[in-house]
Each structure stands twice: as structure tokens, then as C-alpha cells.
Amino acid sequence: MPQLRIALAQVNATVGDLAGNASLIAAWTARAAADGAHVVVFPEMVLTGYPVEDLALRQSFASASRQALTELAARLDADGHGSVAAVVSYLDRDDVGPRDAVAVLYDGRVAATQFKHHLPNYGVFDERRLFKPGHTLDIVRLHGLEIGMVICEDIWQEGGPIAALGAAGVDLVVAPNASPYERHKDDQREPLVARRAAEAGAPLVYVNQVGGQDDLVFDGDSMVVSESGELLTRLPQFVEHLTVMDLDLPGGAPTLAGDLAGFAVRRVPLSDAPLAPYPARPLPDAFEPLSELEEMWRALTLGLCDYVRKNGFTSVVLGLSGGIDSAVTAALAVDALGASNVYGVSMPSVYSSDHSKSDAADLAERVGCHYQEQPIANMVEVFVSQLALTGLAEENVQARCRGVTLMALSNQHGHLVLATGNKTELAVGYSTIYGDAVGGFAPIKDVPKTLVWELARWRNEAAAARGETPPIPENSITKPPSAELRPGQMDADSLPDYDLLDRVLDDYIEGDRGYSDLVAAGFAPELIDRVLRMVDRAEYKRRQYPPGTKITFKAFGRDRRLPMTNAWREGK
Amino acid sequence: MPQLRIALAQVNATVGDLAGNASLIAAWTARAAADGAHVVVFPEMVLTGYPVEDLALRQSFASASRQALTELAARLDADGHGSVAAVVSYLDRDDVGPRDAVAVLYDGRVAATQFKHHLPNYGVFDERRLFKPGHTLDIVRLHGLEIGMVICEDIWQEGGPIAALGAAGVDLVVAPNASPYERHKDDQREPLVARRAAEAGAPLVYVNQVGGQDDLVFDGDSMVVSESGELLTRLPQFVEHLTVMDLDLPGGAPTLAGDLAGFAVRRVPLSDAPLAPYPARPLPDAFEPLSELEEMWRALTLGLCDYVRKNGFTSVVLGLSGGIDSAVTAALAVDALGASNVYGVSMPSVYSSDHSKSDAADLAERVGCHYQEQPIANMVEVFVSQLALTGLAEENVQARCRGVTLMALSNQHGHLVLATGNKTELAVGYSTIYGDAVGGFAPIKDVPKTLVWELARWRNEAAAARGETPPIPENSITKPPSAELRPGQMDADSLPDYDLLDRVLDDYIEGDRGYSDLVAAGFAPELIDRVLRMVDRAEYKRRQYPPGTKITFKAFGRDRRLPMTNAWREGK
């Protein structure tokens, strides 16, 4: 059977960095070529990075992307790799509008071009705002084999380009993707890719982006699946990776062109002669998917690392309260950036317990980060006495003096501030705007409180299993949570038990269930009332919170956009 | 010719307040009925308010909207107004998905229903995320006249429902709208409505929402245009208004049904017999559009008023620096809420000039708002000495101590904090996050600096023309702008001249022009470099800024959504 050596380049591009991304593509094409690859496939919009948001609408950006593509084709040829077909996705623009596009670069030129057909416009995606859909397919002939292309969402929808490729006839389908990580998502991908390979009647090469961008993190998890549904290889999650593999392809697919299943199909001959038979290597091992908790930890670490790095920061500063949220955030930061780039600050007030200081110091020692104590009593005292503050106003001033302290250290020393709030707090508005909500990034923003504890235990066990010091102090995990903004204050005074609260929130937010569904699920009506009222009132606070890596189905900000002025009360 | 008395109910609904909106509709239907109206037309999604954002996706909200509609139909009949055809738009949901819908309530029931066809998905609109398009048209027969319906965007696009109504035959078209205000937008509406009336071959009754919702403000500006393009009446801007008018309609339109121009057209008979001839009233006077500056002032006032009111606040607090931005913000707040609900705070630091205090006090006296002085020197001193702050870190701590002070007063006394930043500052990032950016609402967020001055002069002149005290101190208008965060600091040290800066920003942001276009427009390359670098770096700050009423084509947040991590540098 005709052979082909194909490279999957699972890379981490940066949004807007056309020159840097072009160099990345050139370097990985060279690596693929050095390993004898005939085709190299990059993720969706690798040249511009993804998602570009409204940059897609800027004429000057689209022009620059087109120009960078043409220059890249010439550069690959000049580097001696013109005979490697490089599948490079980019931002195009024509008379109809902006396009999410993919090109085949070959022999120094842009040999084939195709536009994404299915434009997702739900959840984190706004592609109908940004792009116009394509209705043409370019099938390239390389060494006598017919290679079709589809882009990301094109494989998530029934019909469309995959059906057209199946009708036209192809020997191989390549699919550049930018599919964000989300808990349990990898369970969906493999069967999906298998189904589309069967529909196309050809193996499908799925290459996904890796890396963090704003509040999204892409996990890679690229794969190749045969037309009979067999997983031929799978790439690792959360790291850049190049896999070069040999495929035996049947060849002899029909080569219909013209109007097929609603698409204008064009055949683009690059080279007709099949390759002389060569000794194929064994299939590369498929990487196993990570365990669920490790997968989330790695997602949070990579999202944090890339947000800091791609924004030009090298170090972070955060408040250490001795509690579980700041401990987990610090452990993530150390895993992401190294202990020498993490600055922890204990900021005790007159209401802080002794263990808040000792647990914070213990954490800092365990993870090896910088540590200082900055008591806030003097700052708070000036505000409270001058403005005659009492009650909630006095509580909030403490959180805000901490916020001002962290921002001052950031301005003075150039660290990015990390906010340490979790998803449960954000959901019910249990945080102080301009206080603990201060920061450039919020690593556990999308992690419910009960999952924060689970991750802490998992991380400690993973360390112990490697013979390392568990990073999170046991006391931070086991002690009852408290904001310590007034004497003896406990979270349990203001909030339902976290196990119960997270179950209501999961049903209401992730499950989008209404009041009557929640009653039917067995929750007490008073509890539902109380929780839903808190959630519905907190939208403004959530909007003002820093971004954080999305790991759930419905992350605040990205997936759930509610009015700030909203009189709707569920069940009332 | 057959007659009909029609009421345009230009009302201010509240998002999510189904019960309140139903009562509003019932009250205005009663007013219309008392004036003898046969039809009353309300704005788009009046029953739910508009825009509902992702509330549209909640099953329980859609069910509640449908139920509220049915109950409203019964209530109108029970009130004795069953024979008035009430055109009420609402959120519907069927097996296909959520729908932006309009119904005719008649005789105690939902007599006709139709779904919006053209779903805008650009600028401030995300309707393809939220709704599924409709492909059916219900034409009701009332007193022997055929009345067709279209919803908002359906008249902004060529073809579609208007063309189908023209083909089917109607005597009248009614169009509920939720069309947000934007500078110069009313210039577009009248010719558009006239063109669609001609295409439908019937007069068009255009009823637009009025009021603020989040960062949008709806200006009303409802109108009726004859099929020959004559403006028959126009309602005032920025206020609720009921116009009841008599129309002489030709009658005898063809009454085709079935598949027409891609729509399934259904005829819904309500009553066949024409009305006995009655003495028609003269046409009501058409309100003149406001002057451009008054229009903007009113938009900003209404947006601010409704944000405060609909969020359950009655009073606001803001910092008064003696500068033009806080002076204009205070004047807007007083016009919106009354002087007794506005609390001004002067917060001088050691670097504050004497005129900053005297101009602030002068402003407070002119507008009659509450006024207090809260020096921040003691608070700043604790942070600066304890944390050893210098340079920018010291400057920012001053702004942040002011932010903490305002939030403390808000928490203690229940006022909403207003941020006083203008669009130019936001564009270039000339503000302190968690400092002057603190607040629940930012009234002049979308007003460029040069326009702030223009509005101040206009407001003073308007006061003088009425024999009132001009609210803005002359010195606040004429003195050179300064942040006063270090000795002798002037905006001009950090920023280009505001006249020049606003012209570059207008071309870059509103005009979406790229680097080479700006060079071609004659701006110095160094200036373009400098301004664009500042704008591109400030996206994160802009995201954290409070919402404010949109009055321009490209308001930050709503219309221009850029990545926070973005390496793209225009022209580099």
C-alpha cells in the first residue's frame, strides 16, 4: 500500500505574535523534515494564535497574517523544506469577510487554501461574530495520495465538509484544532474523531493546540485514528510534542471534484508519483490520558504559567492567609514558575489567628518560595478611625488594605498579583471587591471549594509518592475555613456547608437547572432560595474578578454572561 | 378608507422583572384603551426586558416568560381590554431553541406568534448565541385590516420578512424594537423605516425601547412612516411616552398565505368587519430630534439613572478632584438622581493643589450636592513607609487609598460608587487599577476627553440660557489637566495633547484604521507608535473598569473584545 510519513506538531503559539509563531512553525517543520516527514500538520490558527477575539475583524491584522503566510512558504522552501507539505492554519480575509483558514505550503508557495465551514457560536466561542463560513474544499495530491482538510468544529458537527470529503474520495484527512481543555472533554474527542474518520473513509490526523491563552487552556491530546476507528497514536497532554509516524494508506480513492454535498471541491496536484516503498517504523506508543485530578492540576499550572509568561512577567506575588485557597494557589504557582519566582506575603490583621501566620510560614517553607510578613493593622486603623467604619465596612477595609499592599509590591517590584479566590466564593459573592479580588490572574477561579481540597490532597499524595515534601500544610487542609475579618468569624456562619453548597451550585450553574428541578432533586427550598439569591446578586462582582483558567463546563465570564442589572429571581 | 387607532407605547422595562413588566404593559394598555386605541404596540422583548444575555438560554426563564405571556393575555381581557390587540414581544422557547418572539394578545388569549428572523451578531449583539431564527409570519386581520409584524433587526437587513410581507399583502406593519442609542444613529433610522414601509407597501409603526440596561441606553425615538416615506409622527427621545393616533389605511391588500419568499405565511382572523367611520383626530406633532450634545447628555443621564435605580440604589458617592472629569460626572449624577442623592468627597493628598480643593467645593456648591473632605495623607503615609514605596508605586497608592475610602463610604452608607474616568484615559491606560477605576458605574467611560469639555460647556450654556447657575466651575474647564500624584505633574507630561490624541484614537478605535492608514492620514509615525502601544497594552485595565453608558460606535467592553494576552503590535 502507498506509504506516507506524517508529523503532528502539537505546539504552543502566542496570540498576535506573527513573527514568533512563524519562527516556531519553521523550526518544527525543520524537525519534522529532519525525521523524514512528508507532511507536517499544525494546530488551528497557529500563525496568529487562537483565539484572536476581535483582532479577527481588524483589516490590518488579517493583511499581516496573509503576508506572514506567504513569507513563511518562501522561508520553508529557502530552508530546504519546500517538499514537505506544511498544513498551516491562519487568519485570512477576502471580499466576504474574515476567515478561519488553513493552507498547504509547498514548494515555496501557498498551494492550497480552505476556510472553516462550521463556526461555533456557543460557550467560549463567538466565531459567527468573527468569521464567515467557507463552502470550498481543496484536496491536495501528494505522492499520489489524496489529502483533505477540515478545521476543528468541522468535525464536531454532523454533515458538512467531512461528508463532502467522504463523497469526493480522500486517502487521508488532516484536522488542525484549537479545542480548549475542559474536565472530561478528552472522553468525547476520541469517539468523535473515530466517527469522522469512518465517515470520511480515511484515517484522520487530529492536531490540537497546547498552551494557555487568557482564560483558556489547550491540552493538546492530538491523535491519529484509522478509518476503522482504531487509535493509531495519541500525543501527551499539556506539553508541546512532535510525533512523526508512518501510515500505510490504501490509495486509489475516487478523485471526484466539482459540486459535492454542497461544497465546491477542487483537486490540487502537488506530486503524482507514489513514494518508493521504504521500511516503515513501528507505530509510536500512544500516551495514556492523565488521571482526572492530575489533568486538572496540569491544566491549572499551564494556564497560569502561560498567562504570566506571555504577558511578559516572570514572577508573581500573592497573599498567604494560612488557608487552603492561598496554599493551593501558591503550590500551583511554584509548579508553574519555580519557587524562586513566587513571593508570598502574610498580611495579618488584629483578627488574624496564630495559625493563620504559622500555616502560611509552613507553606512557604514547604514550597520554598519567598516569604514576608506585612501586618495591616496600622493601615486599617487609619481608615477605620478617620471614616468611622463599623460592621461590613470595617471587614472590607481589611481585605482592601491587603489588596493595596499586594498591588504596591507589584508596582514596586514588577510581580504579577495572583488572586486566590475559588469558584464557590465567586458564585455566591463571598469575596471583597478590590480586596481579595485584586490581581492580574486568579488561578483557581474555576475550581469549586470541595475540588480545591481534593486537589490539595492529590498534590500532597503525588509528592509523597515521589519522596518529596507535600507542599500543602495538613492544617490548611483540615481546619475549618474562615475569612478572619472579625473575631471568631467562620465561613459556616455565612454559607451552607461546602459539600452541600457545591452540589447545589453544580446543579444550578453547570447543570443549568431551575428552581423546580432543584426542589425535585431533594434540596431544601430554603437552601435553594438562599443559594440562588446569593448567586444571582453576585454577577457584578464576578465580572470584576481577574481571569482564571477555565476547567469546567461553565466558567464564570466565558460561558455564562448574565446582565449586571437583572431583576430575575429563579423560582420567585 | 378603513380607519384604525393605534398606540405606540414607548416604555422602560426592566430585564428579568416579568411581574413588573407585565404590570407595566397592563397599565399602558389601559391608557391606550382609554384613549380608544384598537392596537397597542410595545418594544422588543418588553415582557422580559432587553438584552437578557445568557438568561435566554435558561429553560426556567423561558418557561416563566411564556407563562407570564399567557397570564397577561387573560389579565388584559379581565381588565376589559380584550378587544385591543396588544403586540407584546417576549422570550419564547420551542423544540428548536430559544426565540426572540412577538405575540398578539387578543380576546384573552395569545392569538398570534412570530419569531425574529434576522439575528444580529455584531457589535453589542450576540443573538446567534442566544436565539434560533424564525421562518414563519403571522398576519392578523383586525377590523378587516391585515397587520404584519417584524422584530428590530428584521428591518435592518435587506430581504427577509419585510419582502415576504410585501409579497403576501398587508395594510400595516408593526415593528417592536430594542435599538440602543449611539451618536448619529437616529440619522439612520428614519430613512431605513421609510425604505421598509415602501417595500412592505404599508405604513410602518416603529416602537423602540427607552431606558438604560447595563452599559446600553435605549433612546426611544419611535415613529410612524407612511408607505410613501412620509414621517407621520415621531416620539420624544429618552422618556417613556404614549402616542395614540388615527391612521387611514387603504385596506383591500391581497391576502396571500402559504410559502412566500421563503416564509410560511399564516393569516390569523381576529375581526373582519371594518370600523364604522369615526372622526379622526389630527396627527400628533412629531417631536424634533435633540441637538447632538443634548442628546448625548440625556443618554448619559438616563443610562446612569437606570443603572442606579434598577440595581436598587438611590444614592451615589464620587471623588471630586476639582478636575473636569469628576465635575462633569457630578453634574450628570445630579441631573440623573437629584442633588440630595449625590455625595461628593474631596480627598486631597500632600501633592494636591489648592485649586483642586477650592474647585471641588465650588462645584459641590453649584450643583447643591453633599460635600465632605477626607484627606488621604495619613493613609498613604502608612503604606509608603511600611512598604518603602517610591515612584509609580507611591503614585498609585494615593489613587488606591482614595478607592478604599470611597468603597468604605459606600459600604458604610449604602451609596453606589461612581468612577470618573473618561474614554481617552481608558484607551491609553492612564488610570490606576483599583484606584480611580473603583466603582459600580462609570458614567463618562465612553466619552473622549475633548467631548467631556464640549459637554461641560454645553451644560453650562444650557443652564445660563435658563437663568440657572452653570454647574461646572469655569476653572475646572480651563485649567490644564493633572492627576496630581507627584509634585507639578501634568497630563501633558505623559500624554500627547488631548486634541491630537483624541483624533488618533478616533481613527484607530472608532475607524478601525491600521498603522499605514494613520500614517497616510498625516499623523507622525512616532505619535502613532506611542499611542497605539499605550492602547494595545491597556486591554486588561479596560476589562476591569466598571461599566458605563455606551454612546459611541465602539465602546470598550461591548464592541471591541480583544485578547488580554496579545503580542500583536500594529505596524510592527
Interface residues (C-beta under 8 A of the other chain):
Chain A: T14 V15 G16 D17 L18 G20 G49 P51 V52 E53 D54 L55 L57 R58 Q59 S60 F61 S63 N121 Y122 D126 R128 R129 Q213 D214 D306 Y307 K310 N311 Q374 N378 M379 V382 F383 Q386 L387 A388 L389 T390 G391 L392 A393 N396 V397 R400 C401 G403 V404 T405 M407 A408 L409 N411 Q412 I433 Y434 V438 G440 D512 R513 G514 Y515 S516 D517 Y540 Q544 P546 P547 R560 R561 L562 P563 M564 T565 N566 A567 W568 R569 E570 G571
Chain B: T14 V15 G16 D17 L18 G20 G49 P51 V52 E53 D54 L55 L57 R58 Q59 S60 F61 S63 N121 Y122 D126 R128 R129 Q213 D214 D306 Y307 K310 N311 Q374 N378 M379 V382 F383 Q386 L387 A388 L389 T390 G391 L392 A393 N396 V397 R400 C401 G403 V404 T405 M407 A408 L409 N411 Q412 I433 Y434 V438 G440 D512 R513 G514 Y515 S516 D517 Y540 Q544 P546 P547 R560 R561 L562 P563 M564 T565 N566 A567 W568 R569 E570 G571
